[in-house]
Amino acid sequence: MPDDTKLKKCALYLVQYVPNLVRGERVNIGIFLHSPREKYLGCLFTDDFRRVKRFHPQADIEFLRALQPDFEKQIDDSGEDLDRYIQYMQRTFSNLIQVEEPRTCLLADPQSEMADLFARYVGERAAGVPPEDTRLRVKQKLTAALSLADVWDGMEKHIPAARWTDPGDTFAFDYGYKPLQVDGVRNGHIHFIHALSLKRDVNAKLAKVLVYTFDRVRLKEAAALTAVVEARAATRDRVANLSQRILEDGGVQIQPIDSVNDFAQSVSRELML
């Protein structure tokens, strides 16, 4: 039995496909799961449309197939203002795609338990759960660790690189903070944190942007940068190794996600919380 003191109060939103508003007939196709404690909003949609086709033979399957990546992008674009996005979601999705009123649930680990909730309310996905090594998934786990370590309010979010580079620079670091001390020594230099998927960083595009931007920052002030990644690159993974090597050569610290809770605690110590 899980420790009730460690359970997190979450809101489960059931997503339904309603092709005929007059009849009101509907079929469950996905879920949203919101954990305020972890600053987390995840979504999971079906990729098995046989039931939908039986229910509505004229269904636009390509439209339905695009829901998972489209909603993931919207969640990512919403940044840290998840409450506003949830309000938008509830207000906007009221025709073909509808979102039910939230159901309260208590979960020990919302991100890992979402697949079980999906299976209970919607069914099994043909391809299983989406991969865990995307930048969005890494950032969600990073965000949860910072929130659970109670350093969230002490972090600056979505920090524009244009402060140090050029006015037209649209890049932004995920998070940043100024440590009061490091290893007992007063510091005050800005420390950036950015999520990255090494395996999916084709041609090291994000790694190159991070190193270039970090160099521009350091021309103007002392700074540190930690890239939180899904795991260190495997020996034979050429894509991941290239990104990792560029980051390390550029003076960027690598933080695998499996020890991100320890990393968040180190941030707490630096902020003397």
N, C-alpha and C positions, 0 to 999 in steps of 0.2 A: 504493500500500500504506500502511495506517495505521501510525503510529509505535507500536511495541509498548509503549513506555514510557508512552504516554498511554491505553492500553486499560484498561478497568475490568473487574474480575472481577465477573460478575453471576450470579444464579441465576434460571433460567427454570422456571416451574411450569406444566405443561400441565394444563388443566381439561377433564374429560370428563363426558359425560352417560351414565349407566348405569341404564337403566330396569329391568333385571332383574339383580339381584345374583347369582342362582343361575347364570344363563348367562354372566354376566360380559361380555356384549357391550357395546361402548362406542363413542362417537363424540366426536371432539375439538370443543369448542365455545368455548374461550377460553384465555387465558394470563395469568399473573401474571409480572411481571419486577421483580426486586429488585436494586438497586445499593447495597450498603452504603456505598461511598465517597461517593455523592451523597445518602445518606439518602432514597432514592427507592424507592417501591413503586407500580407502575402495573398496570392490568389492561385487557384488551381482550377483548370477547366478541362472538360472531357476531350479526349481525342478519339473516342469511339462513337461514331455517329449513327450506328445501326438503329438504336432506339429512337433517335430523333427522326430518322427517315421513315420508320414505321409510324411514328406519331404524326409527321408532316412530310409527305413525299416531295413537296416542292421546296423544302428547306434549302437555303443557300449554304452549302457545306463549307465553301471557301471562306465565307464571312465568319462562320462559327469557328473554323480552324484558326483564324487569325486572332481570336479573342485573347488567347494566352499571351502571345508576344505583345499585343497592343496594350493590354492592361498592365503588363509588367513595365512597359515603357512609361505609361502614365504614372504608375507608382514611383518609378525612378525620377521622373521629371517633377513630381510633386515635392521632392526634396524632403525636408523635415516637417512640412506642414500637412501631416497625414489627416488631421481632423478636418481640415478644410476640404481635402480631396474626398473624404468619406461623405461629407455633406453634399458635395457636388455629385458624387456617385448616386446617392439616394434620391437627389432631386432630378437628375437627368435620365437615369435608366428606368423608364416607366412605360415603354412601348413594347417593341419586339423582345428586348432584353430587360428583365425586371429584377430588382434586388429586394428581397424580403426584409422585414424589420429584423434587427439583430437578435440573436439568441445568446444568452450568457453561458459561458463554459469556463471551467477551471482547469488549467493545463500546467504541467511542470515545465515542458519545453515546447512552446507553441510552434516553432518552426519545424521541428522533427515530427510533431504529432498531427500536422495539417493533413498529411497523406491518409492517416487513419480516419479523420473526420470526413475527408472527401469520399473515401470508400463507403462510409456509412450512409452518407446523404446522397451521393451521386452514383458511385460505382467505381470499378477498377479502370484505370487508364491502360490503353493497349500498349503504350510505350513506357509505362511506369512513370514515376515522378520526374519532373524536369531536372536537368543536371544541376549539381550543387556548386560547380566551379565557375559559374558566371560572375561577372563583376557585381551584379545586383545582389546575388546570394551572399557573396563575400561582404559586401557593404552592410547588408542586413544583420549579419552575425557580428560585425564590428560594432554597429550601432547598438545592438542589444547588450554587448559586453560593456560598452561605455555607460549605458543607462543603468545597468545592474550594479556597476561600480560606483554609482552616484557621482559621476564626473560630468554628466551630460550638460548641466546648467553652466559648468565652467568652461565649456568648449565653444569656440567660434565655429559657425557652420558655413559651408559654401563660400569659401574665402576667395574673392576675385584676384586672379594673378595680375590683373591690370594695375594693381597698386604698385607693383615692382617692375612691370614690363612695359606694355604700351596701352593706351586708352582703348584700342580696338580688340584687345585680347579677351576672348570669351571663356578661356579656361578658368576653372575654379577648383581649389583643393577641397576635399570633402570636409575635413575638420582641422582645427588647429588650437593651440593653447600656448601660454607662456609659463613655463615651470617657475615656481618660486625658488626651487633648489634642485640640483642634480647631484646625487651621491653626497649630500650634506653641504654642497657648495652653492651659494646663491647664483642664480642663472639669469632668467628673464628673457632668454632668446626664444623666438617663436619656433614651435615644433609642429610641423604639418603631419597629417595622417591622411592617406589616400588608399582606397580599395582598388585592387587590380586582379584580374585573372591572367596569370602567366600563360596558361594553356591556350587562351583565346585571344591573346594579344598578337595577332598576326602581323608579321613584319615589325614587331616591337613598337607599334605606333604610339601607344599610351606611355610605354616606358621612355621613349625618346622625348615625348612632350614633358613628362615629369622631370627628367634630368635637365632638359633645356631650361624649363621654367625655374627649377630649383637653383640652377646656376645664376640666372638673372636675379633671383632674390638675394643670393649670397654676395652679389656684387654691391648690394646696398646695406645689408645687415646680416649678422650672424643668424644662422637658422639650421634646423635639422628636419629631416623628412623620413617618415616610416611608410613603406608600402606594405599594406596588409594583403596577403595573397592566400590562395586556396591551399598551397603547400609548396615546399621547395621543389625546384624543377627535377624531374627524373632524368637519369643519365641520357636516355635515348630520345627525350622529348626536345627536338631541336627548336621548336617555336618557344617553349617555355624557357629553355636555356638561354636563348638569345636575349629575351627580355630581362631575365634575371641577371645576366652578365652586364648588360647596359646599366641597370639600376645600381648594381654593386660598384661598377667602375665610376659611376657618378656620385658615389658617396651616400647612396640611399640605403637605409636600413631595411632589411627584409623581415617581416613578421608573419609566419604561417598562422592560419586561422585556428588551428587546433590548440594553440596556447594564447589565444587573444584575450581570454579572461585574466591571465597573469599579466599580460601587457596593460590591460585596463587598470589593474591594481597598481602597476608601476606609475601610471599617469596620476592616479589618486595620490600616491606618495609624493610625486613631484609638485602637485598642487597643494600638498599639505592638508588634505581634506580628512 
